[in-house]
Amino acid sequence: MTPLARRLNGFGLSLLTHASLAGAALWLWYRQPPTPEAEPIRWEISLYSPAPPAPAEVAPRPEPTPAPKPPKPKLQAKPKPRPKPKAKLIEPAPPKPVTRYLAAETAPEVPPPAPAPAPATLAANGPLAGLANAAQPDLKPDFDWLRRYLADRIRENRRYPGEARRRGWEGQVLIRAVIGGKGDLLEAEIVRSSGHAVLDDEALATLRRVMPVPVSDTHGWSQVAVTIPFDYRLKRRDR
C-alpha cells in the first residue's frame, strides 16, 4: 500500500470517528430532562362540617308467639221453653178533660252587643316600619387571605421529584386539607391521584412543609376545608 493510500485511509477513519462522537453528543443533548413549568393554582375553600355518625343498628324485635287457643266448650242442649199463661186484658177508663189556661208572656227585648273595636295597626310609614326590612349583615367569612398565603408558600416549597423528572412523568394531584382554628393541619387526603405515587407523596409533603398557618382572627369558624390542586408539568426546551 502506498503512503498516499495510507493517509487517505487514516483521514477517513478520523472523519468517521468525529462524526460518531458528534452524533452521540447531539443525541445526549436531546435526551436531557426538561425543566419544570409553573402552573397556576386553583382553589376551593369552604367551612368544614364533619359527617354525622352512622345510626346504631337496631336489633329486630322477636315475633311474639301466639297464645294457645282455649278449647271449645261443649254445646249443651237448650231446654224447651214453657208456654206463658195468657193475661186478661183490662180496658182503662177514659181520662177526664183538663182545661189549661196559658198566660201570654212577652220576653223582654235584649239589645244586641256592641261591636268589638278593631285592633290597632301600625302605619306603613311609622317609626317601626323599616325594622322588618332591615338588611342583615353578611356573616360569611372571607378566606381570600388563606388562599393567598397558601399559594405563596406552596410556590416557595414545591419540588419536582428527580425520578419523575427523569422519566418525564406529569400529572395533577388534588388534595383536600382540613385546617383547624389555630392554623394546624388536622386532615389531609388525596381526592384525585396523578397516577404516579412519587408525585402524590411529594404533594402531601409540600402541604405539610407549609403548615401551620398563622391565624390572627378565626372569624367565628373552628375548621375550614381547602381543596388544593398540585400541577406537575415539564416545560420542553426549544430546539
ABEGO torsion letter per residue (X at the ends): XBAAAAAAAAAAAAAAAAAAAAAAAAAAAAABBBBBBBBBBBBBBBBBBBBBBBBBBBBBBBBBBBBBBBBBBBBBBBBBBBBBBBBBBBBBBBBBBBBBBBBBBBBBBBBBBBBBBBBBBBBAABAAAAAAABBBBBABBBAAAAAAAAAAAAAAABBBBAAAAAAGBBEBBBBBBBBBAAGBBABBBBABBAGBAAAAAAAAAAAAAAOBBBBABAGGBABBBBBBBBBBBBBBBBX
